[in-house]
C-alpha cells in the first residue's frame, strides 16, 4: 500500500474524533461557570437571573397569616413551630443523622453485588494456509458476596456512635423548638410593650395639650405669661416627639414578631391588648426545683450527654484496631459461550464456577497510629465530659439569674402601680391648683412629666413580668415539656 493512501486512511479515521473533541471543548467552555471579569464592577450573568427566580419561588412558598384576626401568643407559637424554617432545618438534620445510623447498621449485614457481562468477538483465525472467520458470544452472570465475620467491636462502636449522634440531633431539634418559642415570646411581649407605651404616650400627649390649652386660656385672661405658654408648647412638642419614637419601635417589634413566626417582616399580626393578658402576682416555685428541672430537661445539656456516649463508642472503635478482622468473600459465576467458525455450525458450552475465600487481616505495626487514635478518642471523651460540666454550671447560673429577675419584676410591678397612682393624683392636683392660680405652670409640667414616666414604667413593669416568666420557662425548658403548662398567658 502506498504511503499516501496510508496517511489518507489515518486522517479519515481521526477526523471524526478530532471534530468531536473540538465540539466538546467549546461546549464545556460555554457551560462552565466563570469568575467575575474585573474587580471594579459587580458580576452579572444569565445564571444570576436563574438564582433570582429560585429565590423568588422560596419567598412565594411562605405562608401568610390572617390580617384581620387577633392572635394569641399560643397561636403564634404554634405557627412558628410549624412554619419557622429553623425548625425544618433542625428536623432535616435529625433525619439525616438517623439515615447515618442506618448506614452504620448496614455493616452488620453482607453486601451482595451482581454483574451481567456480555461480549461478542469476531476475528479471523489462521489454520494452515487459510483464514477462517470465527464468532464468539460470551454471556456471564456473576455474584460477589462480602461479609465481615468479626472485627472485635469496630462495627458496634460505629453503630453506637451513630446512635448517640441521633440522640444528639433529636435533642438539638428540641432545643431549636425551645429557642423558637422563646423568640416568639420575647417578640410578642416587646410588641405588647410598644403598644402599651403608645397608649401611654398618647395619654401624655393629651395631657400636654390640655395643659397647653389651659395656659393659653389663662394668658387670654391675663392670668398667665407668655413664657408659661411657651413652656406648655415645649412640653406638647416633647410628648409628640416621644410618641413618634415609640411608634417607630412598635413597627420594629411587629417586624421582629413576624420574622420569629416565620413569615415576611411586612406581614400584619394583630396581638391581644396588654390589658387582656393576665399577669401573675407571684411564682409558686423556689429556685432549687427550677434548677433541678433545668438540669434534668434542658435539651442542650442532654445533647452534651449524648456526645459523651458517642465519644465512648469511638473509643471502642479505636480499640478494635488492635485486633484482627476476618472477612468472607463468595463469588459464584455462570458463563455461557457460543461460537461459530466457518464452515462449522454453532457450538455451545456452559460453565458454572466461582470462588470462596477468607481474609484475616491484622495490622502488626503502624508506627503508633492506633495508639494515638485511641488516645485521641479518650481525650475526646474527657473533653465532652468537661463541656457537659461547663454547660451544667451555665444552666444553673442562667436559671438563678432568670429567677432573680422574675422576683425583681414582681417587686417593680408593685412599685410601678404605686408610682402611677401617686403620679396621677399629683398631676390632677397640680393642674387643678394651677387653674385656681395657686401653682405655677412649671409645677404642672413637672407633674406631667412624672405622670408620663409613671405610665411608661407601669407598662414596662407589666411586660417585664411576662418577659421574665418566659425567660424562666426558657431556661428551665418548661416551655417544651408536654406535662408542663407553657408560660403563655
C-alpha positions in Angstrom: 0.0 0.0 0.0 1.4 3.4 -0.9 2.3 5.8 1.9 -0.1 8.5 0.7 -3.0 6.1 0.8 -2.0 5.0 4.3 -1.8 8.6 5.7 -5.1 9.4 4.0 -6.8 6.5 5.7 -5.3 7.6 9.1 -6.7 11.1 8.6 -10.1 9.8 7.7 -10.2 7.7 10.8 -9.0 10.5 13.1 -11.2 13.3 11.6 -14.5 12.4 13.4 -12.6 12.1 16.7 -11.0 15.5 16.3 -14.3 17.2 15.4 -16.0 15.6 18.4 -13.1 16.8 20.7 -13.5 20.4 19.4 -17.2 20.4 20.0 -16.9 19.0 23.5 -14.2 21.7 24.2 -16.4 24.5 23.1 -19.5 23.1 24.9 -17.5 22.8 28.2 -16.4 26.4 27.9 -20.0 27.6 27.2 -21.5 25.7 30.1 -18.8 26.3 32.6 -19.1 29.0 35.4 -16.6 31.8 35.2 -15.3 34.2 37.8 -16.1 38.0 37.5 -14.3 39.7 34.7 -12.8 42.5 36.7 -12.7 43.6 40.4 -14.1 47.0 39.8 -17.7 46.0 38.7 -20.4 43.7 40.0 -20.9 40.4 38.4 -24.0 39.9 36.2 -24.8 36.9 34.1 -27.6 34.7 32.9 -27.2 32.4 35.9 -27.9 35.4 38.2 -31.4 35.7 36.9 -31.9 31.9 37.4 -30.9 32.2 41.0 -33.1 35.2 41.5 -36.0 33.3 40.1 -35.3 30.4 42.6 -35.1 32.9 45.5 -38.4 34.4 44.4 -40.0 30.9 44.5 -38.7 30.5 48.0 -40.3 33.7 49.1 -43.6 32.9 47.4 -43.8 29.5 49.2 -44.1 31.1 52.6 -47.4 31.0 54.4 -49.5 34.1 55.3 -51.5 35.0 58.4 -55.0 36.4 58.5 -54.5 40.2 58.7 -58.0 40.6 60.3 -57.5 38.1 63.1 -56.2 38.9 66.6 -53.7 36.2 67.5 -52.9 34.9 71.0 -49.4 34.1 72.0 -50.2 30.3 72.0 -51.4 30.5 68.4 -48.4 32.4 67.2 -46.1 29.8 68.9 -47.9 27.0 67.1 -47.5 28.8 63.8 -43.8 29.4 64.4 -43.1 25.8 65.3 -44.8 24.7 62.2 -43.5 27.3 59.7 -40.3 28.8 61.0 -37.6 27.4 58.7 -35.1 26.8 61.5 -37.4 24.0 62.9 -37.4 22.3 59.5 -33.7 22.7 59.3 -33.2 21.0 62.6 -35.7 18.3 61.6 -33.9 17.5 58.4 -30.6 17.3 60.2 -32.1 14.9 62.7 -33.5 12.8 59.8 -30.1 12.9 58.1 -28.4 11.6 61.3 -31.0 8.8 61.5 -30.0 7.8 58.0 -26.4 7.8 59.0 -27.3 5.4 61.8 -28.9 3.2 59.1 -25.7 3.3 57.1 -23.7 2.2 60.2 -26.1 -0.7 60.9 -25.8 -1.9 57.4 -22.3 -3.1 58.2 -23.8 -5.9 60.2 -25.1 -7.5 57.0 -23.3 -8.9 54.0 -23.1 -7.0 50.7 -24.2 -8.7 47.6 -23.3 -7.3 44.1 -24.5 -8.8 40.8 -22.9 -8.3 37.4 -24.1 -9.4 34.0 -21.4 -9.4 31.2 -21.9 -9.9 27.5 -19.1 -9.9 25.0 -19.1 -10.5 21.2 -15.8 -11.0 19.4 -15.2 -11.6 15.7 -11.9 -12.3 14.1 -10.1 -14.4 11.5 -8.1 -17.5 12.6 -5.2 -18.8 10.6 -5.4 -22.5 10.1 -2.9 -24.0 7.7 -2.6 -21.6 4.8 -6.2 -20.2 5.1 -8.1 -17.8 7.4 -11.4 -18.9 8.9 -13.9 -16.4 10.2 -14.7 -17.1 13.9 -17.5 -15.5 16.0 -17.7 -16.0 19.8 -20.6 -14.8 22.0 -19.9 -14.8 25.8 -22.7 -14.4 28.4 -21.7 -14.4 32.1 -23.6 -13.8 35.4 -21.5 -13.2 38.5 -22.3 -12.6 42.1 -20.0 -11.1 44.7 -20.8 -11.5 48.4 -18.7 -9.9 51.1 -19.2 -10.2 54.8 -17.2 -9.3 57.9 -17.4 -12.2 60.3 -15.9 -10.5 63.3 -13.9 -7.3 63.9 -13.7 -7.1 67.7 -16.2 -4.3 68.1 -15.3 -1.9 65.3 -18.8 -2.1 63.8 -20.6 -1.9 67.1 -18.5 1.1 68.1 -19.5 2.9 64.9 -23.2 2.0 65.4 -23.2 3.1 69.0 -21.6 6.4 68.0 -24.1 6.9 65.2 -27.0 6.1 67.6 -25.7 8.6 70.1 -25.4 11.2 67.3 -29.1 10.6 66.5 -30.0 11.3 70.1 -27.8 14.5 70.0 -29.6 15.6 66.8 -33.0 14.9 68.4 -32.1 17.0 71.4 -30.8 19.7 69.1 -34.2 19.6 67.4 -35.9 20.0 70.7 -33.6 22.9 71.6 -34.5 24.6 68.4 -38.1 24.5 69.3 -37.2 25.9 72.8 -35.4 28.7 71.1 -38.2 29.4 68.6 -40.8 29.5 71.4 -38.6 31.9 73.4 -38.0 34.2 70.4 -41.7 34.4 69.7 -42.5 35.2 73.3 -39.9 37.9 73.5 -41.0 39.5 70.3 -44.7 39.2 71.3 -44.0 40.9 74.7 -41.9 43.6 73.0 -44.8 44.3 70.8 -47.2 44.4 73.7 -44.8 46.8 75.5 -44.6 49.0 72.4 -48.4 49.1 72.1 -48.8 49.9 75.8 -46.1 52.6 75.5 -48.0 54.1 72.6 -51.2 54.3 74.6 -49.3 55.9 77.5 -47.6 58.3 75.1 -50.9 59.3 73.6 -52.4 59.9 77.0 -49.3 62.0 77.9 -49.7 64.0 74.7 -53.4 64.6 75.5 -52.4 65.8 79.0 -49.8 68.1 77.5 -52.3 69.5 75.0 -54.7 70.1 77.9 -52.1 72.0 79.9 -51.2 74.0 76.8 -54.8 74.9 76.3 -55.2 75.9 79.9 -52.1 78.1 79.7 -53.4 79.8 76.6 -56.8 80.4 78.2 -55.1 81.9 81.3 -52.9 84.1 79.0 -56.0 85.5 77.3 -57.5 86.3 80.7 -54.3 87.9 81.9 -53.6 85.2 84.5 -50.5 83.7 82.8 -47.4 84.9 81.0 -46.0 84.1 77.5 -43.2 82.0 79.0 -45.9 79.8 80.6 -47.5 79.2 77.2 -44.1 78.6 75.6 -43.3 76.1 78.3 -46.6 74.3 77.7 -46.0 74.2 74.0 -42.5 72.8 74.6 -44.0 70.0 76.7 -46.5 69.2 74.0 -43.8 69.1 71.4 -41.7 66.8 73.6 -44.7 64.5 74.1 -45.3 64.4 70.3 -41.6 63.5 69.8 -41.7 60.7 72.4 -44.9 59.3 70.7 -43.2 59.2 67.3 -40.2 57.3 68.7 -42.5 54.8 70.3 -44.4 54.3 67.0 -41.1 53.5 65.3 -40.2 51.0 68.0 -43.6 49.4 67.6 -43.1 48.9 63.9 -39.7 47.2 64.6 -41.4 45.0 67.1 -44.0 43.9 64.6 -41.3 43.0 62.1 -39.4 41.0 64.7 -42.6 39.1 65.7 -43.4 38.3 62.0 -39.9 37.1 61.5 -39.9 34.9 64.6 -43.2 33.3 63.4 -41.6 32.6 60.0 -43.4 35.0 57.7 -42.4 38.2 56.0 -41.5 41.1 58.2 -44.1 43.2 56.4 -46.9 40.9 57.4 -49.5 42.4 59.8 -50.1 40.5 63.0 -52.7 41.8 65.4 -51.8 40.9 69.0 -54.0 40.8 72.1 -54.1 44.1 74.1 -51.9 44.2 77.1 -54.9 44.8 79.4 -56.4 41.4 78.3 -53.3 39.4 79.2 -53.4 38.0 82.7 -50.3 38.9 84.8 -49.5 36.7 87.8 -48.6 38.4 91.1 -46.0 35.8 92.2 -44.5 32.5 91.3 -45.3 29.4 93.3 -41.9 27.8 93.0 -38.5 28.1 94.6 -35.2 28.3 92.7 -33.8 24.8 93.7 -36.6 22.8 91.9 -36.3 25.1 88.9 -32.6 24.4 88.7 -33.1 20.7 89.1 -35.8 20.7 86.3 -33.4 22.5 84.0 -30.6 20.1 84.7 -32.9 17.2 84.1 -34.7 18.5 81.0 -32.6 21.1 79.2 -32.1 19.7 75.7 -28.7 21.4 75.1 -27.3 19.6 78.2 -28.9 16.3 77.1 -27.2 16.8 73.7 -23.8 17.1 75.6 -24.5 13.8 77.4 -25.3 12.2 74.1 -21.9 13.5 72.8 -20.2 11.7 75.7 -21.9 8.5 74.6 -20.7 9.0 71.1 -17.2 9.7 72.2 -17.1 6.5 74.4 -18.3 4.5 71.3 -15.4 6.0 69.3 -13.0 4.7 72.0 -14.4 1.2 71.5 -14.0 1.5 67.7 -10.4 2.8 68.1 -9.5 -0.1 70.5 -10.8 -2.7 68.0 -8.0 -1.7 65.6 -5.5 -3.6 67.8 -7.2 -6.9 66.9 -7.6 -8.8 63.6 -10.7 -8.8 61.4 -12.0 -11.8 59.5 -13.9 -11.4 56.2 -15.6 -13.8 53.8 -15.9 -13.4 50.1 -18.0 -15.7 47.9 -18.1 -15.1 44.1 -20.2 -17.6 42.1 -20.4 -17.1 38.4 -22.3 -18.8 35.5 -20.9 -18.5 31.9 -22.4 -19.4 28.6 -20.2 -19.5 25.4 -21.5 -19.6 21.8 -19.0 -19.9 19.0 -19.2 -20.1 15.2 -16.2 -21.0 12.9 -17.0 -21.2 9.3 -18.0 -23.5 7.8 -18.8 -25.4 11.0 -22.2 -25.0 12.9 -22.6 -23.1 16.1 -21.0 -24.6 19.2 -22.1 -24.0 22.8 -20.6 -24.6 26.2 -21.9 -23.7 29.7 -19.7 -23.3 32.8 -20.6 -22.7 36.4 -17.7 -21.7 38.7 -16.6 -19.3 41.3 -14.5 -19.0 44.4 -14.8 -18.7 48.1 -12.1 -17.0 50.3 -11.5 -16.0 53.9 -9.4 -12.9 54.6 -7.8 -12.5 58.0 -6.3 -9.0 58.3 -4.2 -7.8 61.2 -2.1 -4.8 61.4 1.2 -5.8 63.1 2.9 -2.4 63.0 1.6 1.1 62.1 4.1 3.5 63.6 1.9 4.4 66.6 -1.2 5.3 64.6 -3.6 3.0 66.6 -2.1 4.2 69.9 -2.6 7.9 69.1 -6.1 7.3 67.7 -7.1 5.6 71.0 -5.5 8.4 73.0 -7.3 11.0 70.9 -10.7 9.2 71.3 -10.2 9.0 75.1 -9.3 12.7 75.2 -12.4 13.5 73.3 -14.4 11.7 76.0 -12.8 13.8 78.7 -13.4 16.9 76.7 -17.1 16.0 76.2 -17.5 15.4 79.9 -15.8 18.7 80.7 -18.1 20.5 78.2 -21.1 18.9 79.8 -20.0 20.1 83.2 -19.5 23.7 81.8 -22.9 23.6 80.3 -24.4 22.4 83.6 -22.8 25.2 85.6 -24.0 27.7 83.0 -27.6 26.3 83.2 -27.7 26.7 87.0 -26.5 30.2 86.7 -29.0 31.1 84.0 -31.9 29.7 86.0 -30.7 31.5 89.1 -30.5 34.8 87.1 -33.9 34.3 85.5 -35.5 33.5 88.9 -34.0 36.6 90.5 -35.0 38.8 87.5 -38.6 37.5 87.8 -38.8 38.3 91.5 -37.4 41.7 90.8 -40.0 42.2 88.1 -42.8 41.3 90.6 -41.5 43.9 93.1 -41.1 46.5 90.3 -44.6 45.8 89.2 -45.9 46.7 92.7 -43.8 49.8 92.8 -44.9 50.9 89.4 -48.6 50.6 90.4 -47.9 52.8 93.5 -45.9 55.3 91.4 -48.7 55.5 88.8 -51.4 56.1 91.4 -49.3 58.8 93.1 -48.3 60.5 89.9 -51.9 60.6 88.7 -53.1 62.2 91.9 -50.2 64.6 91.8 -50.8 65.7 88.3 -54.6 66.1 88.9 -53.9 68.2 92.0 -51.2 70.3 90.3 -53.4 71.0 87.3 -56.4 71.9 89.5 -54.2 74.2 91.6 -52.8 75.8 88.5 -56.3 76.6 87.2 -57.1 78.3 90.5 -53.8 80.2 90.3 -52.2 78.5 93.3 -49.5 76.6 91.5 -47.2 77.6 88.7 -47.1 76.1 85.2 -43.6 74.6 86.0 -45.2 72.6 88.8 -47.8 71.3 86.3 -45.3 70.4 83.6 -43.1 68.7 86.2 -46.1 66.6 87.4 -47.0 65.9 83.8 -43.5 64.5 83.1 -43.6 62.4 86.2 -47.0 61.0 85.2 -45.7 60.2 81.7 -42.8 58.4 83.2 -45.1 56.5 85.6 -47.3 55.4 82.8 -44.3 54.2 80.8 -42.9 52.4 83.9 -46.3 50.7 84.5 -46.4 49.3 81.0 -42.8 48.3 81.2 -43.3 46.6 84.6 -46.2 44.6 83.3 -44.4 43.4 80.2 -41.3 42.8 82.2 -43.1 40.3 84.4 -44.3 38.4 81.3 -40.8 38.6 79.7 -39.2 37.3 82.9 -41.7 34.4 83.1 -40.8 33.5 79.5 -37.2 33.7 80.4 -37.5 31.3 83.3 -39.5 28.9 81.2 -36.9 29.1 78.5 -34.0 28.5 81.0 -35.8 25.5 82.7 -37.1 24.1 79.4 -40.6 24.1 80.8 -41.9 25.6 77.5 -41.3 22.3 75.6 -42.4 19.8 78.3 -45.7 18.1 77.4 -46.6 17.6 81.1 -45.9 21.3 82.0 -48.1 24.2 81.1 -46.3 26.6 78.9 -45.7 30.1 80.3 -48.0 31.5 77.7 -50.6 33.8 79.3 
